[in-house]
Each structure stands twice: as C-alpha cells, then as structure tokens.
Amino acid sequence: MDRRQALLAALAAGGAAWAPGLPGAAQDRAPGVSPKVTAPLSAFIAGSQSMPIPEEILDLGRRHILDTLASVVACRDLEPSTLARNYALAQSGDARRSAATILGTRQRAALVDAVFASAMTAHGAEINDFIPSAFVQPGPSIVSAAVALAEQRRKSGAAVLRAVLTGYELAGRVPKALGNENLRRANIANHGIGPVFGTAAAAASILGLPQDRISDLLTYCAQQASGSWQWMLDVEHIEKSFVFAGMGARAGLQAALFVEQGFRGVRDSFDNPAGWMNSAIFTGRDANRAYLIEQLGQRWEMHETAYKRYPVGGPTQPAVHGLLQLLPKIDRNAVASVKIAMPGRWQAFRDAEMPALNLRYLTAIILIDGRLDFVSAQSLARMHGDAAAKALMTRVDVVHDPAQEHEPGAARTESARVEVTHIDGRRVEIFVPYVVGFPSHPMSKADVEAKALELMTPRLGKARAQEVVARVWDIDHLADGGRLASLIAT
C-alpha cells in the first residue's frame, strides 16, 4: 500500500458519525473512544437555514446582531477601524463597484477586504460581545461576514440571523474542544481560532454550501487557524483588533469562498488520527472533542455569550462597575488609595499598556471625571499625558484574591472587590460578584436596546438609531439583509 492509499484507508476507517439527537447518527461507540464529529458538524452547518430553532435562541441572535452593529457605529473612527478601512480600499481597486459596504461607512471594497475592515471596526474598542468560556469575541467577524454576503448575494434578514447563530456555535465550541489550557500552553490565542471557524460556518450557511463540502471548509479553516497570546503586549488595540476580529473574518470567509469555487482538501481533518485536531498540542489536559457535537442544535452557545456593559475588557468590568457604584459615597478629591482584588490574570490588568485593560488608569479617570467616558477609556494619549490621571494611578493597586477563583471545571466567573480609603481614614468598599451581561446574569432585551441606543445615537441621531433597533428586532421579515449595512452607514 503506497502513502496515498494508506491515507485514504485511514480516512475511510472513520466510520459512522456520532452525535446525540441528530438524524442518522450512530448512538453507540466504544467507551473512551472520541466520537466522530465531521458528519454531524457538516449536517448542522448545511442544514442551518431550514432547521427548527427555538424562538428564545432566535431572539438572542437578534440581540447580538444589534450589539455588534452598535459596536461598529461607536468604533467607526478609532485607529484600528481607519487603518483597516484604508487597507481594504487600497487593496480593492476597481472591485469596489461590485463588492460590499465597509460597515459604518458608505465606502465599498472587495468582499473579503470589506469584511476584514468591518470586523476590525466592530472590535475597534472593548465594547462588543464575547464568550468567556471559550475566550473568543464572535460578533465582529461573524456579523460582518453575514451582512456583507447578504448584501452581495441578496439574502434575507432571516438568512443573516440563522447564519449568525450557526457561526456562534462553531466559534464557541471549537476552542473548548481543543482545550483552553492546551491553547494557552501552546501560546495560541483562542481569539484567533474560534472566529475563523465561526465566520466560515456563517458564510457556508448563507452561501448554502452542501453537506458533502463542509469537510473541505473545516480543513481550510484548520490551515488558517492561528493567533498568539502576544496580543496581551499590544498597546494601541490595532494588533488586538486584527487577532480578535479581522484575521478570523478574513480567513473564515476565504475558506467558504474557496470551497464555493471548488477547492478540495483533507477530508475528516477533525477525525483523522493524523489530522489537525488530533495533533499532540490539542490532546490531553482539557481537550474535549465531544463538545463539538454534544446536543448540537439543542444546546446553543448563545447562552454562553456575554455582553460588555462598559467599554473596557471583560475581566475589568466588575471593578469598573463597583467603582461607579461607589462614586456617590466617595469624596473624589480626598482619595488616599484604591485597592481592587480580583481573580484570574490580575497582573495583566494592573500593568496593561492598553488603556481599556488597565484598571489603575480606568480607576483614575473615573475618579477625576465622575463617570466613564467611551473615548477616554480608549485614550492612550490621556493615559500617558494626563498628569492628574498619572498621579492618581500611583494610589491604585490591583491584587489577586484566591477566594474569588472558580473551582476547577466550574464555569469561568468575573468578579471584583473594590476598596476606597480616604485621606481621613474613612473606607468604603463593595463586592461585585458579576456585572449584568455575563452569561450567569445576561442583559435583558431592554438592556441591549438601551446600550445600542447609547452607542449609536451620538453618530446616527435618535431617529435613525431607533430605526436600526426596529429593523433588527424584525430582522426575520427583512427582505434584504444587506439593508443593515446602509442603516448604520455615515
């Protein structure tokens, strides 16, 4: 048997797929043997435009589409957004006339370039959604691709909604299947992995790629899945926007377009013993390949997806919330010290060079301004140039609190204890076990709408911001899903 025949034999030996609840799936497998996942995933993605989806899940999808569009509007003029937009326009040349709108603008670029720029815009600052259990931020890449394809291919709002839900499933499930700890040890950022597969799945859904081609889609995603945790060293949020959003949007959409044009590759790359998912770095520890298909189509990652209430990094939200809650009790001109105790990677948020992740800076500007301003939260110039803020930062300490850590295997939590001491010795403190928006305490529909209007109204005006909200809430009846792009264009 030559090498090619051996490979084909290994692929053929994959056997029947296993996925509880999916029609035609084999329900039995040997104990300790990983389930075959390619066939169930392919069936799920290919059937996503017609499968029954509970109204509760459809409603969550609408909320996250609105949240992402609002993020685009708010971040339109930030540097990551303008740099990506200029790149897209420079690359597109004469293709612009038949391409897609760069979200937040009236400018057009070639499809992949437009989606790349739109995704980077949506993550131009720390305000879009995230899946804390998977360490991914799905909205920017997935929503950008779904809206652009709807605009170019004349697809409905209902098609956009179903594509987005499909994308969120892959974005959340793939990193957890590989293992968060495995990815961390390999210095591979979940944030660059999940959105590639999520965007590709959303694009495949809206393009209508057939079930027998999804395995090709997955293998081209595997070849492009990348990203390093060195994004933590980024200062200006540009590389971070690329890793979290632009890169996944570009790679995932390209994978779908490759397959649409007939590209073929390694079949069953998720199941083959020599395939990508079975490489040594993705086995052992917390790898859980079965998670890819457990209750697929029944238990949805939308319930695992969180909103950011404030324009700061997810783990900093509780501390910011606590400080804002304490403001009425604080004499802001007589603060001697502030102590923030939190779980997780506390050092990163004490010493971060990026303003929206640096708790000492965020605390300083809240105490100076008496509020948290979207622009100031992202301002590198103020962080380094505001003498009053720099002086206050020396009085703020961030420490680790082991008592706030979640138990091994338990769901990730984000909490903080904030303690403010005045010059006269008076002390006020608050413990924030969560911020509304985290999966354990999700935002209501009214909360999501209020946040979206707060972000969009300054740029779009009250009437148009309300129209965006109304259209998204009724997206199932929107004949042209691409209309969402023009609604937020300025």
N, C-alpha and C positions, 0 to 999 in steps of 0.2 A: 504494500500500500504506500503510495507516494504521499508527500506532505499535504497536497491539496485534498486528496481522498480522505486522509486522516482527519483533516479539519471538518470536511463535510460530514463524516461519520459522527464526529463529536457533536456537531450541531443537530444532526438527525436524532441523536440519542436523548435529546432534551425531553421528549415525551410530552404527555398532555399537560396543559396548564392547570394550576390550582388557584382558585380564588373564590372564597365563600360567597354565595349569593349570585354569582354571575352565571348566566345560562351556558350550559355546555361545559362547565369547568369540572375537572375531576376533583372529587371531595376527599379522596384518600391519598395519603403519602406516607412514606416510612418515617417513623419518629426520628427527629434530629436532622432530617434532610430538608434543605431550603426549598421553598415552593418555586415552581416555575412562574415567572412574572410577566414575560413578554406578551404572551397571548391575552391575558386579562387586561393589561395596560392598553394594548392595541385596540381591543374591543371597546374599552371605556372611551378612549380618545376619539375613535372613529364614530362611535355612536352618540357622542355628546350633544349633537344638535337635535336629537329626537328622543333621548332617554327621559323618563319621568324624573323631574327634580322637584322636591318639596318647595312650596311657596316660601317657607322660612328661609331656605337657602337662597332662593332667587332674590329675596329681599335683602339678605346680607350682601349678595353680589352687587345690587344696585347701590348700597351704601358705600362699598369700597370703590366702585367706579366714581361716584361723586367725590369721595375723599381724595382720590388721585387727581381728578380734574381740578379740584380746588388747589391742590399742591402745585400743579402746573402753573396756574394763574399767579399764585403767590410768589413762585420762584422764577418767574419769566426772565427777570433782568439780572439775576445773580450771575456771577462769573462762570460757574460751571455750565450754566444754560447758554450764555452768549458764546463761549468758546466752542461748545458742541454745535451750536447753530451755524457759526461761521465755518466750521469744518464741513458740515453737511452741505452747505451751499457751495463751498469751494469744490467739493467732490462731484457735485451733481451735474454741473454744466447744463447742456440743453435738455437733460432728462426732466427738468423741473415741471415742464408743462403737463406731463402725463403722470406725475408722481403723486406724492401725498403731502398734506399740510404738516408743518412742524407745529406741534401743539402749543397753544398760547400765542401764536403769531398768524399772519396771513401769508407767510412765506412757504414755498414748496420746495421739496428736494426729492431726489430719487428715493424710492420706498425705504430701503434699508437705512439710508442716511437720515431720512426724516424720522424714522422710528428711533434710531440711535440718539438723535438730538432731543426728541420728545422725552425719552426715558431719562436722560441726564437732567433735563429741565424739571421733571417731576421729582427727582431726588436732588435738586439744587440746594436744598436745605433739609434740616431734620424736622419734617412735618408730615411725611407720608406714612402709610401703614406698614406693619411688619408682623412676621410670625416668630414670636420669641422662642418657641420650642424648636424651631429649625434654623434660627439665626439668618433669616432672609427677609428682604423687603420686596414683596411681589408686585405691588401695584404699578410702579413706574414703567417697568419693562412690559408687563403683560397687557395693561390697559392701553399703552401707547401702540403696541402692535395690533391689538384687536380693532381699535378705532381707525388706524391707518388702512388696514386691509378692508374694513367695511367701506371706507371712503373710496378706495381704489376699485374694489370689486362689487360695489353697490349691494352691500349686505345690510340686513335689517338690524335694528337695535336689539331685538331678541337674540339674533345670532351673536352679537357682541357680548351680551350678558352670558350666554352659555359658553362662549369661548373663554371668557374671563374666569368663570368658575372652574373650567377644565384646567386652565393654566395654574390657578392657585393650588389645585390638588397636586400636580407634579412638583411645583416649586416647594411645597411644604413637605411632601413625602420623600423625595429623593435624598436630601441631606440627612434625614433621620434614618433612612435605610442604610446609608453609608456609615453613619455614626458620627455624631457631633464631636465626640472625643477623638475619633480616628482622624477626622478632618483637621482638628486643632493640632494634633501631634504632627501631622504631615505639613503643617503651615499652609493648608489650602482653605481659603475662605468660603464658608457656606454661602455667603452673599453673592459669590460669583458662580456657584454651582446651581442652586435652585432656580434662579431666574432664566438660565439657559433652557432648562427643560420645561419650565413653566411657560415661557414665551413660545417655544416650539410647539407645545401641546395646544396652546391657544390658537396659534396660527394654523396648525393642522386641522383643528376643529372648524375654524371659519372658512378654510380653503376646501374642506371636505375631502381630505386625503383618505384613501380607502384603508381598511383594516390591515390588508396584507402589505402595506407600505410603511406602517408605523415603526416596524423594527428598524428600517433604514433611517427613519427620523431619529430614533433613540441613539443609534450608533454615531451619527454625525454630531449629536449633542455631546456624547461622551468624548469625542475627539476634540471638542472645543471647550469643554468644561474646565475652568481654570480660576485663578484669582488667589492672591496671597494675603495673609493677615497683616502684611506690612502696611495695609491701608490705615492701620492704627497710628502710623507715623505721619500720615498726611496732615498738613496744616491748613490748606485752603479749600478743602472739600471737593477738589477737582478730581483727583485720583479716586477718591471715595465714591463720587458720583459715577465714575466710569465702572468701578468694580461692582457696585451695588445695582446699577441700572443699565447704563449704556452698553456695557460689554455683553451682558446676558440678553438684552434686547436684540442687539446686532447678531450675535451668534445663533440664538434660538430661531429668529426669523429666517436667517440664511439657511439653517438646517431644513426648515419647512420648504423654502423655495428650491433648495437643491433637490429634494425628493419630488416636488411637483414637476421639476424638469427632467426627472428620470434617473437621478443619481441613485446608485445602489451601493451597499456596503455590507459589513459583517452582520449577519442575521443573529438574533438572540444574544446580543452583546451583554445583556443583563444576566443571562442564564448560562452561557458557555463557561466552563471551568477556567478557560484561558482568557475570558473576556474582561472588559473594563471593571465591572462591578465586583468581580472575584479577585481582583489584584490584592496583594498582601496588605496594602495600607488600608483597605476597606473591609477587612475581615477581623473577627475577634473584637474584644472590648465591647463597645455599644452598637456595633453593626446589627441591623435588623432588616434584612432584605424582605421579610414577610410583610413589613409595614407598608411596602409599596402597594399591596393589594388587599390588605385587611379591610373588610367592609367597604371596599371601593364602590362608590355610588350610593352608599348608605350613610357612612360617617364622613363628614366633609371637613376639610381643612379651614373652611371659613370660620368655624367655631374656634379655631386656634389662632385666628388673625386679629391683631390688635391695632388700635388707632393711637396716634400721638396727639395728646391734648395740647401740648406745648411744643414750640419749635426748637426742641432740644433732643439729644439722643435718648433712646428708650430707657436705659438704666438711670439716667439723671432725672427723669420725670417725677418720681416720688419726692426727691429732695426739693426740687423747684416748687412742686405743689405745696409741700409743707411750709416752705418759707413764705410763699404768697399767702397761705392761710394764717400765718403768724403776724403778718405785717401790721394789722390793727393793734397788736399788743407790743409792738417794737417801737422804741424811740430810735429812729434811724440815724440820728446824729450823735447817739451815745452808745454805740455798739462796741464792746471790747473784744469779743470773739464770737465765732460761729463754729460749731462742731457738727459735722454730718457723718453719721455712721450708716454703713450700707453693706450689703452682701456682694459677692462676685468680685469682679476685677476693679476694686475701688481705686487702686493706684492710677489706673488709666484715666479715671475721671477727676482725679485730683490734679494730675500733671499734664493733661491733654493740651496739645498745642492748638487744637481746633476749638474755637470759642464755644460752639454749641455743645461740646462734650466736656468742657472744663467747669467743674462745679464751683471752684473758687471764683472764677470770673463771673459766672452766672449769678452767684450769690451777691457779688459786689454790685453789679448793675441793678439788680432787684432792690437792694438797699438804697442805692443812690436815686433811682428813678421812681421807686414805689410801685413798680409794675415790671412785667417782662415784655419787652418790645421785640417784634419779629426781626427787625433789621439789626438791632443791637446784639441780639443773640447770635447772629452770624458774623459780626463785625470783627475781623482780625485787626483792623486799624484801631478800633476803640480798645480792644484788649491790650494792645501794646502802646497806645498813645494817650489814653485817658489816665492822667496822674492820680485822680481820686480813686478810680477803679483799681489801679495797681496797688495803691496804699491799702485799700480795704482787703484785697486778695491776701495780703500777708497775715490777716487776722482770721482767715478761714482755714479750717483743717478738715480733711476727709479721711476717715479711718474705717477699718474693717470691723464688722460686727458678726462674729461667727453664729450668734443666735438667730440671725436673720437668714442664714443659709437654708435652702430646702434640703430635705432628706435625699440621699442617693436614690435615683429612679423616680423621684417625685417631679411634678411639673415645675418648671422654672418660675421663680417669683421675682418681683422687683419691688423693693420697699426702702424706707429710709427713716432714720430718726434725726431730727434737726433740733439743735440746742443753741439758743442765742443768749449770751451773757452780756449784760450792760456794764458800763463803767462803774456804776454804784453797786454792782454785785447782783442786781436783780436778774433772774434767769427765767426764760420761757422756753418751752420745748413742745414738740409734737412728734408722734409716731405715725407715719403714713404706711399702712400695710399694702396699699395698692393705689393706683390712680385710675379713675374711670376711663376705660378704653382698653385696659389689659383684658385678655381673654376671660379671666375669672370674674371680671366686672365690666362687661362690654358697654360701650356707648349705646344709648337708645337711638332710634331713628331721628328723634328731635335733636339729640345731641350732635349727631353727624351733620344734620342740616344747619344747625347754628354755627358749627365750626366752619363749614363750607362757605356760608354767607359772610362770616367774619373775614375769611381769607380772600374771597372773590370780590366783594362789594367795593373796596377801595379802587380796584382797577377797572372792573366791568360796569360799575354803577349798580344801584339797588335793583332796578327793573330787570336788567339782563342777568344778574346773578340769580335772581328768583326764577327766571326762565330756565336757566341751566338746571336748577334743582328740580323744577317741574318736569322737564324733559327726561331727566334721569329716573325720577320716580315712575315715569310712564314709559320707560325705555322699551318695554315689551311691545308697545304699539308704535314705535318709531320706525317708519318705513325705511329711512335712510340712516343707518347707524353712524355714517360719516358726518352727519349733521352736527354731532357733538364737537367736532373739530372747529367748525365755523362759529359755534356758540361761544367758545372761550377765546376766540382769536381777537387780538388787538394789534 
